[in-house]
Amino acid sequence: MSTARRARSRGHEEAAHDEPDERWAVSYADMVTVLMCLFIVLFAVSNIDKGKFEVLANSLSAGFGQEVKPGGRDTTQGLVIPSSLLDKNGVQDLTARAAAEYQSLEALKEQMRAALAARGLENTVDFVIDDRGLKVGLVGAETFFADNSTALSAKAEGVLDAIGGVLGGVVNELSIEGHADHRLSAAPFATNWELSGGRATQVARFLVERKGVAGARVRATSFSDTRPLAEGDSVEALARNRRVDIVVESGEQDEVRALIPALAAAAPKS
């Protein structure tokens, strides 16, 4: 090969090597596409309601080869939801779940009311169904406790014996909450915290030790005089504020429990 031809060939090779290598652009375009899809999904999730989110979750589960059982899946608790609690799209019907939970709490209330009525004690407690669950209010210190005392009265033991038999048959957690009126406590209680807490503890102990309620389900809490039901210094107001509440806590998720007060308000008063 002549010197001139070799020079021309070498010149073409050098020119070819001088051209930019754009193969990286393919990988870069793939990465940008994936990022775009990611941000679209994040935006969509941030702007849809719970029902649509569960549809998306079920679709993704199916796409990744996971079985989605007929009737829908509760993606919060990982449980299969009964078809009666699903709408026509197979999405959780939170209103139906709230209604079912309300009916369960109402049935529990009626069981306790019947147990109290059998002993002539149906007027000794107040029942309230709200977003926490079923609250059983033992109102009036003189009815359940002697003044400035945590000892249960005979009537208090009769009430707790009646409702304790019902509470022993449920799995809900129980919050026993003691309250006091605003007057200063007297010895042996340094403050109303000790007085109200001691009363809550006595109720909790009765249910656990005498009625067989599982101790792991029960907690006793003291609120002192921080949550009064009535204002003023009248005998009635003071009595309403000296109380112990037994709260049968709902096990439903927050979105369902938030709907319960409206159902309770709309229900016929018994």
Secondary structure, 3 states (H helix, E strand, C coil): CCHHHHHHHHHHHHHHHHCCCCCHHHHHHHHHHHHHHHHHHHHHHHCCCHHHHHHHHHHHHHHCCCCCCCCCEECCCCEECCHHHECCCCCECHHHHHHHHHHHHHHHHHHHHHHHHCCCCCCCEEEEEECCEEEEEEECHHHHECCCCCCECHHHHHHHHHHHHHHCCCCCCEEEEEECCCCCCCCCCCCHHHHHHHHHHHHHHHHHHHCCCCHHHEEEEECCCCCCCCCCCCHHHHHHHCEEEEEEECCCCHHHHCCHHHHHHHCCCC
